[in-house]
């Protein structure tokens, strides 16, 4: 049986995700930016929400927990480190844990850095990962609470997934990410093609999420902080230092 994934826009630039196991009838929210939208979308699909999987504590990811739980009685799973800032948590999870949706099992991956406890959910049987704000097409999240070495270790965990993995991130940031990526890695032919495709898709109103890990490994400068050509351009005696230089530059790039 195939995992069903329903993606939809919500708030200003967030994407919402509902995942559904047809065999069991179970449905999980991946984060809860907007309770009203999630409940409406689930109803339109004919799905009953039974779980919430939070990636981190920020309100545009966990702000709808209480309302959705009140409406459905669902169970809420959230990263242990972030859980004190998240409402209505039933179970905390961290690196090495698993959560189940019917017959599907998701591995919990520590991707801290954006927040200290940020986690991703990887479903091997669906070759799919929900990465929240840790990784974006051609970008990565800001380091609000963690450190560059923590965030680089998180990205290494994502880089270790199968290249065919489909990556669902939580915002439509790709065009602005592409502008910085072209600045960061101007000689990357794969990036040039990727960025042109992004412009074309956005011009016609298409989404750029999801992406694949293979595409990001080839073109995302943050995943390429260990590449010699990136280190030569951005400096650093280690991939961590190069990553830190890239992330600092992106923070002020206009």
Backbone as a ProteinNet text record, in pm:
[ID]
protein_1_A
[PRIMARY]
XXXXXXXXXXXXXXXXXXXXXXXXXXXXXXXXXXXXXXXXXXXXXXXXXXXXXXXXXXXXXXXXXXXXXXXXXXXXXXXXXXXXXXXXXXXXXXXXXXXXXXXXXXXXXXXXXXXXXXXXXXXXXXXXXXXXXXXXXXXXXXXXXXXXXXXXXXXXXXXXXXXXXXXXXXXXXXXXXXXXXXXXXXXXXXXXXXXXXXXXXXXXXXXXXXXXXXXXXXXXXXXXXXXXXXXXXXXXXXXXXXXXXXXXXXXXXX
[TERTIARY]
84.8	0	88.4	51.8	130.6	89	188.4	160.1	104.3	-6.7	-65.5	-22	22.6	71.5	-8.7	-68.9	-145.1	-74.3	-31.4	41.2	-48.8	-40.1	-123.9	-57.8	-81.3	-25.6	-105.2	-35.8	-104.3	-19	-80.6	-16	37.5	154.1	205.9	286.4	383.6	466.5	492.7	411.5	425.7	358.3	405.4	330.9	283.5	161.6	109.6	113.1	124.5	129	41.6	-41.8	-113.5	-66.2	-32.2	6.7	-92.2	-124.9	-237.8	-200.6	-227.8	-211.3	-348.1	-372.7	-506.3	-548	-452.4	-487.5	-547.2	-487.1	-533.7	-631.8	-632.2	-713.9	-652.6	-529.4	-465.3	-409.6	-414.3	-363.9	-283.9	-168.2	-87.2	-67.3	-74.2	-28.4	122.9	192	331.6	331.4	354	343.5	199.5	175.1	38.4	41.3	84.2	89.9	-44.6	-151.4	-283	-389.4	-445.5	-538.6	-659.5	-716.4	-837.5	-812.4	-698.1	-666	-644.7	-574.5	-549.7	-680.5	-767.8	-894.5	-979.4	-978.2	-1053.7	-997.2	-864	-801.9	-823.6	-815.6	-840	-983.4	-1077	-1217.3	-1238.7	-1174.1	-1189	-1134.8	-1031.6	-974.3	-1054.2	-1143.3	-1215.3	-1130.7	-1031.8	-938.7	-966	-943.8	-954.6	-815.4	-782.6	-650.4	-637.9	-536.5	-513.6	-383	-291.8	-162.4	-115.3	-23.1	53.8	200.1	283.8	428	489.6	531.1	595.8	745.3	797.7	942	1016.6	952.6	1015.4	909.6	951.4	854.8	800.1	856	814	662.7	595.7	449.7	395.9	473.3	425.8	448.6	482	495	414.7	391.3	321.1	201.9	171.9	69.3	-71.7	-96	-230.4	-255.4	-156.7	-169.2	-296.3	-317.8	-428.2	-563.3	-582	-711.4	-737.3	-634.9	-653.5	-677.6	-604.1	-624.8	-763.9	-810.4	-944.4	-1052.4	-1028.2	-1128.1	-1127.1	-1011.7	-996.6	-958.3	-902.2	-851.5	-721.9	-650.2	-527.1	-416	-311.7	-193.7	-84.9	-11.1	91.4	229.7	315.2	454.6	542	641.5	723.5	865.3	963.4	1101.4	1119.3	1191.7	1201.8	1259.7	1364.1	1429.1	1338.1	1256.6	1166.6	1032.3	1003	868.8	818	904.6	851.4	787.7	818.9	762.9	649.4	606.8	506	383.8	266	141.3	95	30.7	-50.2	30.1	157	242.7	204.9	191.7	165.8	291.8	381.6	503.4	617.7	732.3	850.7	939.7	1010.6	1094.8	1229.1	1325.9	1457.7	1530.9	1658.2	1739.3	1731.2	1700.3	1695.2	1558.8	1465.2	1329.2	1253.7	1140.7	1052.4	909.9	832.7	688.6	619.4	497.1	427.1	297	267.6	138.6	85.4	-2.5	-49.2	67.2	83.6	191	323.2	324.6	445.8	519.1	650.5	735.7	823.1	832.4	920	1033.7	1154.4	1271.4	1283.7	1305.6	1325.9	1474.1	1504.4	1643.1	1664.1	1767.5	1805.5	1864	1796.1	1847.7	1853.2	1894.8	1902.6	1998.5	1968.4	2048.5	1959.8	1855.7	1754.9	1688.5	1641.2	1614.3	1698.7	1712.2	1799.9	1749	1615.3	1560.4	1497.9	1513	1449.5	1474.6	1369.6	1386.2	1318.1	1360.9	1300.1	1241.2	1147.9	1082.9	1107.1	1175.9	1212.3	1136.9	1060.7	983.5	1052.3	1131.5	1208.6	1121.6	1005.9	921.8	860.4	858	807	920.3	1044.4	1162.9	1136.3	1087.5	1040.3	1083.7	1124.4	1158.3	1090.4	1038.6	981.3	1082.1	1139.3	1257.8	1232	1106.8	1074.4	1154.9	1223.4	1305.4	1454.6	1490.4	1632.7	1696.1	1625	1679.4	1570.2	1607.9	1517.2	1577.9	1499	1558.7	1658.9	1783.2	1894.6	1925.8	1878.5	1906	1897.7	1911.6	1891	1836.4	1792.3	1734.9	1838.4	1792.5	1879.6	1918	2033	2076.9	2027.1	1908.1	1850.5	1897.8	1911.1	1942.2	2067.7	2102.5	2213.7	2345.9	2437	2571	2602.1	2699.3	2733.1	2774.7	2849.1	2890.9	2772.2	2676	2554.9	2475.7	2460.3	2380	2449.3	2580.4	2650.9	2635.6	2644	2622.6	2481.6	2385.3	2248.3	2239	2304.2	2300.7	2371	2474.3	2540	2445.1	2359.2	2261.9	2164.8	2124.5	2035.7	2109.6	2234.4	2312.5	2331.1	2322.4	2343.1	2220	2106.7	1987.8	2007.3	1928.9	1940.3	1917.7	2000.2	1985.1	1847.1	1776.1	1642.2	1535.9	1572.3	1475.1	1407.9	1276.1	1199.7	1195.8	1230.8	1241.5	1128.8	1049.2	942.2	983.4	1004.7	1036.6	917.3	923.9	802.4	771.1	857.2	833.9	869.9	811.2	844.4	947.6	1073.3	1184.8	1279.5	1246.1	1348.2	1404.8	1322.8	1377.3	1481.7	1454.5	1553.8	1675.3	1654	1768.1	1853.8	1789.2	1863.3	1952.7	1905.2	1988.6	2116.4	2104.6	2226.2	2311.6	2250.6	2326.7	2411.5	2355.3	2432	2547.7	2528.8	2637.3	2743.9	2698.9	2790.9	2870.3	2810.7	2868.9	2846	2905.3	2867.7	2909.2	3001	3049.1	2980.9	2876.5	2809.3	2704.3	2730.3	2639.6	2505	2506.3	2380.5	2294.7	2358.9	2287.6	2225.7	2297.8	2245.2	2117.3	2117.1	1998	1884.6	1915.9	1817.1	1753.4	1835.8	1784.9	1695.7	1732.5	1650.3	1514.9	1516.6	1391.3	1303.1	1365.2	1289.9	1218.9	1291.9	1231.2	1113.5	1130.2	1023.6	901.3	923.5	812	738.6	812.8	746.9	671.8	724.7	656.7	520.4	507.3	379.2	299	341.9	266.7	285.3	387	409.4	491.7	474.2	554.1	691.8	788.9	922.7	953.8	859.8	867	765.6	803.7	927.9	1043.4	1159.5	1278.5	1330.3	1444.9	1507.6	1644.7	1688.5	1822.3	1927.6	1909.6	2007.9	2024.9	1913.9	1921.4	1992.2	1965.9	2029.2	2177.9	2214.3	2356.2	2436.8	2374.2	2443.3	2447.6	2348	2331.8	2321.2	2288.6	2267.3	2402.2	2442.1	2575.5	2595.5	2489.5	2504.6	2537.1	2483.2	2519.8	2656.9	2708.6	2838.3	2950.9	2927.5	3030.7	3158.2	3149.7	3269.6	3333.1	3282.5	3340.5	3459.8	3570.5	3690.5	3665.2	3581.5	3558.2	3481	3394.3	3322.2	3416.7	3499.1	3597.3	3694.5	3734.7	3828.5	3766.8	3637.5	3570.9	3534.5	3497.4	3442.9	3533.7	3645.2	3740.6	3699.3	3782.8	3758	3851.7	3901.1	3991.1	3915.8	3783.4	3698.6	3564.7	3489.4	3355.5	3267.1	3286.1	3206.8	3233.6	3359.8	3393.9	3342.6	3350.7	3298.2	3146.9	3080.4	2934.9	2898.2	2971.9	2943.2	2958.1	3060.2	3080.9	2966	2920.9	2807.6	2680.5	2653.4	2530.4	2531.6	2645.7	2657.8	2636.3	2690.7	2675.3	2528.8	2461.9	2321.1	2234.4	2270.3	2189.8	2180.9	2282.2	2284.4	2277	2254.2	2251.7	2122	2134	2016.5	2022.4
-119.3	0	124.3	224.3	346.1	450.1	513.8	625.8	740.5	797.6	911.4	1040.9	1137.3	1264.8	1376.9	1457.1	1572.3	1699.1	1779.1	1904.4	2021.6	2128.4	2245.8	2369.2	2486.6	2609.6	2655	2718.7	2778.6	2891.7	2976.2	3098.3	3176.6	3239.2	3323.1	3242.7	3164.5	3087.2	2945.9	2899.8	2762.2	2663.6	2540.1	2427.8	2340.7	2292.3	2193.5	2056.5	1954.2	1817	1727.4	1648.5	1538.5	1410.2	1311.3	1181.6	1076.4	984.8	894.1	752.6	659	516.5	459.1	426.1	378.8	250.1	163.2	33.7	50.4	137.3	156.1	271.3	361.3	481.8	591	568.7	669.3	785	903.6	1024.5	1105.5	1152	1237.7	1373.9	1477.1	1610	1615.6	1667.2	1704	1852.1	1880.9	2016.7	2068.8	2183.2	2237.2	2390.1	2445.8	2591.9	2659.3	2596.3	2660.8	2552.6	2544.9	2437.4	2435.5	2552.3	2559	2501.8	2537.9	2487	2336.2	2286.6	2142.2	2064.9	2111.4	2041.5	2044.8	2156.5	2168.6	2075.4	2071.7	1988	1839.6	1802.5	1662.3	1622.8	1709.6	1681.1	1666.1	1753	1746.8	1615.9	1561.1	1434	1313.9	1339.4	1228.7	1153.8	1221.9	1160.5	1209.8	1123.7	1159.4	1170.9	1285.1	1307	1228	1142.1	1060	1094.4	1163.4	1196.5	1333.7	1392.8	1509.6	1476.9	1500.9	1487.7	1626.6	1683.2	1814.3	1801	1891.5	1893.6	1983.7	2095.1	2185.2	2278.3	2362.8	2434	2562.5	2616.3	2747.1	2748.4	2860.6	2866	2834.9	2864.7	2830.6	2683.3	2605.5	2460.7	2383.4	2444	2374.6	2452.8	2565.7	2653.6	2599.2	2499.9	2445.1	2319	2276.3	2148.9	2139.5	2238.4	2229.2	2222.5	2306.6	2309.3	2180.5	2127.6	2002.9	1886.7	1882.5	1775.4	1784.3	1905.6	1922.7	1875.6	1895.8	1859	1711.1	1644.8	1508	1404.6	1449.2	1354.4	1287.6	1346.5	1285.3	1286.2	1207	1201.6	1290.8	1359.3	1454.3	1401.9	1393	1352.8	1474.6	1497.7	1617.7	1590.5	1664.8	1644.7	1677	1590.9	1601.8	1735.4	1782.2	1905.4	2025.7	2024.7	2136.1	2123.4	2007	1977.8	2075.9	2129.1	2225.2	2349.1	2376.7	2492.7	2454.4	2328.2	2277.5	2233.2	2269.6	2237.8	2096	2036.5	1914.5	1791.4	1782.1	1669.4	1543.3	1432.3	1302.4	1218.9	1231.9	1151.7	1233	1228.8	1296.7	1196.4	1245.6	1159.5	1227.8	1146.4	1197.4	1100.9	1132.1	1052.4	903.6	822.4	678.2	623.8	712.4	666.4	643	578	559.4	596.4	637.1	657	581	537.8	454.9	520.8	507	547.1	425.2	352.2	227.9	134.1	92.1	-1.9	67.7	201	276	317.6	300.7	341.4	456.6	558	672.3	673.2	688.6	706.2	853.1	880.1	1017.1	1050.8	1163.1	1205.3	1338.9	1346.4	1472.4	1565.5	1677.5	1778	1914.4	1911.9	2033.7	2135.8	2261	2373	2494.4	2478.1	2583	2607.9	2501.2	2498.2	2384.8	2383	2282	2140.7	2124.1	1989.2	1950.5	2032.6	2006.8	1862.6	1797.8	1662.4	1649.8	1549.9	1515.2	1375.4	1344.7	1213.2	1149	1035.1	964.3	832.7	815.5	692.7	609.6	509.9	433.5	366.3	314	242.2	334.6	464.1	562.4	645.1	617.3	692.9	843.6	884.2	1020.6	1071.1	1197.3	1259.9	1396.1	1424.3	1554.8	1627.3	1735.2	1794.4	1931.8	1976.7	2102.2	2219.6	2289	2404.2	2373.6	2245.2	2210.1	2225.1	2182.3	2183.7	2229.8	2316	2364.2	2338.6	2340.4	2339.6	2454.6	2420	2514.5	2596.1	2553.6	2628.9	2543.4	2608.8	2544.6	2649.7	2606.1	2698.5	2789.2	2901.2	2986.7	2915.6	2949.9	2893.6	2986.7	2959	3043	3002.8	2872.1	2825.8	2739.3	2675.1	2581.5	2646.2	2566.3	2609.5	2553.4	2611.5	2558.2	2411.1	2370.7	2230.5	2136.7	2180.4	2101	2091.6	2203.3	2204.3	2124.6	2135.5	2057.1	1907.6	1866.5	1725.6	1682	1771.5	1741.3	1721.7	1810.2	1798.2	1670.9	1629.5	1503.8	1385.3	1390.6	1282.2	1279.3	1395.7	1399.2	1357.4	1398.1	1359.2	1207.6	1139.1	994.4	915.5	981.5	912.3	873.2	779.7	743.2	865.4	883.4	1000.9	1015.3	904.7	910.5	962.4	989.1	1033.4	1163.9	1165.3	1287.4	1367.7	1496.4	1582.8	1685.7	1684.1	1781.8	1882.2	2005.6	2112.2	2205.4	2296.7	2359.7	2497.5	2549.9	2684.7	2693.3	2789.7	2819.9	2932.5	2893.5	2988.1	2973.8	2890.4	2842.9	2951.5	3045.5	3148.3	3234	3274.5	3353.6	3268.8	3141.8	3052.6	3038.6	3031.8	3015.7	3135.1	3254.6	3373.3	3367.3	3326.2	3313.6	3197.9	3085.8	2969	3002.2	3079	3118.2	3210.5	3291.3	3374.8	3289.4	3188.2	3105.9	3008.2	2961.6	2852.4	2879.2	2987.5	3036.3	2946.4	2854.3	2770	2634.1	2614.3	2485	2474.1	2389.3	2375.9	2317.9	2220.7	2162	2266.8	2353.8	2461.2	2558.4	2593.2	2686.8	2632.6	2504.3	2442.3	2440.6	2403.2	2397.5	2535.5	2639.5	2774	2823.5	2794.3	2834.4	2764.4	2636.9	2561.8	2619.1	2661.9	2723.1	2849.9	2935.3	3057.7	3027.3	2927.1	2889.7	2838.1	2754.1	2697.5	2804.6	2893.9	2998.6	3096.2	3121.7	3212.6	3157.9	3025.4	2964.2	2922.3	2967.7	2941.6	2804.1	2730.7	2596.3	2601	2497.2	2482.7	2425.9	2452.6	2394.4	2291.5	2265.5	2161.3	2053.7	1925.2	1870.3	1875.3	1837.1	1819.6	1677.8	1644.6	1515.8	1540.3	1447.7	1461	1464.2	1385.8	1384.6	1523.5	1593.9	1728.3	1823.2	1809.5	1898.2	1867.8	1741.9	1706.7	1768.6	1782	1837.3	1988.9	2053.6	2198	2283.2	2225.5	2304.9	2337.2	2464.4	2496.2	2456.1	2453.8	2418.7	2270.9	2185.8	2043.8	2019.7	2118.7	2104.9	2179.1	2207.8	2278.6	2196.1	2067.4	1982.4	1962.5	2031.2	2021.7	2115.3	2071.6	2155.8	2290.4	2295.2	2421.4	2521.7	2470.1	2560	2611.4	2522.7	2564.9	2667.1	2646.8	2741.4	2879.8	2883.8	3012.3	3080.1	3000.8	3055.4	3041	2970.8	2959.7	2857.6	2845.7	2749.2	2631.6	2588.4	2473.3	2342.8	2350.6	2231.9	2261.3	2155.6	2173.7	2255.6	2238.7	2315.9	2465	2503.1	2644.3	2699.5	2620.2	2663.5	2679.1	2582.7	2592	2717.1	2744.8	2862.5	2990.3	2995.2	3113.5	3130.4	3021	3025.8	3072.4	3014.5	3048.7	3194.2	3242.3	3383.3	3474.9	3437	3519.1	3522.1	3408.2	3403.3	3490.5	3498.3	3575.5	3722.8	3773.9	3916.5	3941.2	3834.7	3847	3913	4008.5	4074.7	4072.5
0	0	0	-75.7	-89.9	13.2	75.2	164.4	80.8	124.7	54.9	124.4	46.5	99	35.1	118.4	70.6	116.2	20.9	46.5	11	90	64.9	125.7	68.9	125.5	246.5	340.2	454.2	510.5	593.4	640.6	521.3	537.6	428.6	327.4	375.5	282.3	333	429.4	478.3	383.4	389.8	334.5	449.7	437.2	529.6	464.2	548.6	497.7	584.2	518.9	581.8	516.9	597.4	542.2	590.1	501.3	524.8	484.9	574.5	545.8	512.2	385	346	417.1	448.9	508.9	647.9	728.2	865.8	879.6	781.4	790.1	875	924.1	1009.5	926.1	985.2	920	1020.8	978	1064.5	999.7	1082.3	1042.5	1059.6	960.6	979.5	1014.9	1142.7	1196.5	1183.7	1249.3	1252.8	1244.6	1132	1121.8	1141.7	1095.4	1092.6	1110.7	1230.6	1263	1169.9	1143.2	1061.2	921.7	863.4	729.8	732.5	832.4	841.6	855.4	941.5	962	834.8	766.5	641.6	534.3	522.8	419.8	449.6	576.5	611.8	578.3	609.3	579	428.8	350.7	204.9	148.6	213.3	168.6	219.2	315.6	377.7	478.7	535.7	629.5	771.9	869.6	1010.8	1070.5	1124.3	1183.1	1312.4	1319	1438.6	1508.6	1439.4	1498.5	1450	1526.7	1486.1	1510.3	1410.1	1425.5	1411.8	1522.5	1519.5	1492.3	1409.7	1384.6	1481.7	1525.1	1622.3	1680.6	1772.6	1855.6	1795.9	1692	1642.5	1615.4	1645.8	1634.2	1495.5	1390.5	1255.7	1223	1325.7	1309.8	1414.2	1529.5	1637.4	1691.3	1629.8	1684.4	1678.2	1592	1579.3	1659.6	1738.6	1810.6	1894.3	1980.4	2075.9	2005.6	1904.5	1836.8	1759.7	1695.2	1619.6	1715	1825.7	1923.9	1985.1	2013.6	2069.8	1973.4	1844.1	1743.2	1709.3	1725.2	1674.7	1779.6	1892.6	1991.7	1951.5	1856.9	1804.9	1909.6	1884.9	1969.3	1908.3	1994.7	1950.1	1985.6	1883.8	1900.2	1872.6	1957.4	1943.3	1992	1939.7	1983.7	2130.9	2201.4	2346.6	2391.1	2324.2	2367.6	2350.6	2246.7	2219.4	2290.9	2344.6	2396.4	2502.4	2591.1	2688.5	2625.5	2500.1	2430.6	2335.7	2338.7	2246.1	2325.1	2279.2	2349.3	2319.7	2418.8	2403.8	2365	2405.6	2366.2	2444.2	2371.9	2434.5	2446.7	2349.3	2352.9	2294.5	2361.4	2308.9	2236.7	2134.2	2051.8	2026.8	1988.7	1955.7	1864.5	1837.6	1747.1	1780.9	1678.3	1695.5	1730.8	1768.2	1795.9	1665.1	1677.3	1562.2	1601.9	1503.4	1520.6	1408.9	1434.3	1337.5	1295	1167.1	1110.7	1036.9	1102.4	1043.7	1018.4	893.6	859.6	830	831.9	800.5	928	924.9	1036.4	991.5	1076.1	1048.9	1149.1	1098.4	1182.7	1220.1	1346.5	1392.8	1382	1316	1294.2	1363.2	1444.8	1508.8	1403.2	1379.3	1286.1	1356.5	1483.4	1561.8	1504.4	1533.3	1483.8	1464.1	1387.5	1371.5	1507.7	1570.8	1714.5	1771.3	1903.8	1963.7	1941.9	1941.3	1933.6	1801.5	1700.3	1570.2	1526	1479.9	1428.1	1292.5	1217.8	1090.1	1102.1	1013.5	1012.2	875.3	877.5	753.9	747.2	639.6	618.7	511.1	549.8	450.9	345.3	386.3	290.9	186.4	215.6	119.9	58.2	98.6	53.4	63.7	179	199.1	335.9	342.8	470.6	481.1	598.1	629.4	718.5	665.3	727.2	789.2	790.3	857	803.1	894.1	857	860.6	867.6	871.1	733.6	631.1	495.2	400.1	307.3	203.9	67	-38.3	-171.2	-184.2	-209.2	-226.6	-101.7	14.5	136.3	259.9	374.8	503.9	599.8	716.2	812.1	877.1	930.8	1010.3	1140	1191.7	1320	1430.2	1481.5	1585.7	1724.5	1749.5	1884.9	1891.9	1784.4	1787.4	1750	1706.3	1666.3	1527.9	1458	1326.1	1329.4	1431.8	1434.9	1457.2	1540.2	1558.9	1428.7	1360.4	1237.9	1127.1	1116.7	1014.4	1041.6	1168.5	1201.5	1161.6	1178.4	1137.3	986.4	912	766.1	719.6	789.9	754.4	770.8	872.1	889	771.3	724.8	608.6	481.8	468.4	350.8	341.5	454.1	456.5	411.2	394.1	344.7	198.3	148.2	6.2	-84	-187.2	-274.2	-335.9	-353.5	-413.5	-316.6	-191.4	-91.6	-134	-126.9	-150.1	-21.1	-29.8	86.8	85.5	190.3	206.5	313.6	273.7	368.2	380.8	478.1	526.6	469.3	382.2	330.6	182.5	115.1	-24.7	-26.3	-11.3	-5.8	-125.1	-222	-314.4	-404.5	-450.3	-538	-467.9	-345	-273	-238.3	-205.9	-182.4	-307	-422.7	-548	-575.9	-544.5	-567.6	-485.5	-359.1	-278.4	-326.5	-361.1	-406	-528.1	-621.7	-740.6	-704.2	-602.5	-551.2	-482.2	-408.3	-330	-415	-525.3	-603.5	-752.1	-805	-938.1	-1053.9	-1031.8	-1141.2	-1146.1	-1065.6	-1055.3	-1165.9	-1264.3	-1378.7	-1336.9	-1245.3	-1199.2	-1128.9	-1053.4	-985.3	-1084.7	-1189.3	-1288.4	-1351.6	-1385.1	-1443.2	-1341.5	-1218.7	-1111	-1091.7	-1080.3	-1054.1	-1167.6	-1290.6	-1404.4	-1400.7	-1360.9	-1349.6	-1239.6	-1130.2	-1020.4	-1068.6	-1140	-1191.2	-1282.9	-1367.7	-1460.4	-1385.5	-1288.1	-1212.5	-1132.8	-1069.8	-990.7	-1081	-1198.1	-1290.9	-1332.5	-1331.7	-1368.5	-1245.8	-1127.7	-1005.9	-945.7	-989.5	-937.5	-808.6	-725.1	-604.3	-638.5	-552.8	-569.8	-461.5	-376	-273.3	-312.9	-310.8	-257.7	-356.6	-304.2	-385.6	-359.7	-415	-385	-324.3	-244.1	-186.3	-296.2	-401.3	-510.3	-570	-593.1	-649.8	-555	-425.7	-327.9	-310.7	-315.3	-305	-418.6	-534.9	-650.3	-649.4	-589.2	-611.6	-485.7	-373	-251.9	-187.3	-180.5	-129.6	15.9	94.6	235.7	253.1	166.9	170.7	109.6	38.1	-29.8	44.3	171.9	248.4	264.1	239	244.2	106.5	4.8	-129.7	-141.6	-200.5	-208.5	-274.1	-377.7	-447.8	-361.1	-273.4	-182.6	-74.6	-20.7	80.3	22.7	-101.8	-164.1	-178.2	-202.6	-222	-89.9	10.4	133.9	255.1	237	346	450.3	551.8	658.2	648	761.5	764.8	783.5	792.7	805.9	742	717.6	661.2	755.4	885.3	981.9	964.4	951.3	935.6	803.2	698.7	569.1	575.5	636.5	654.1	733.5	839.9	921.9	841	755.1	670.6	572.3	512.6	420.2	490.5	606.8	676.8	721.4	766.1	806.6	687.2	573.6	452	407.6	415.1	374.3	465	592.2	686.6	649.7	580.3	546.8	396.4	319.2	173.1	127.1	35.1	-21.2	-174.6
[MASK]
++++++++++++++++++++++++++++++++++++++++++++++++++++++++++++++++++++++++++++++++++++++++++++++++++++++++++++++++++++++++++++++++++++++++++++++++++++++++++++++++++++++++++++++++++++++++++++++++++++++++++++++++++++++++++++++++++++++++++++++++++++++++++++++

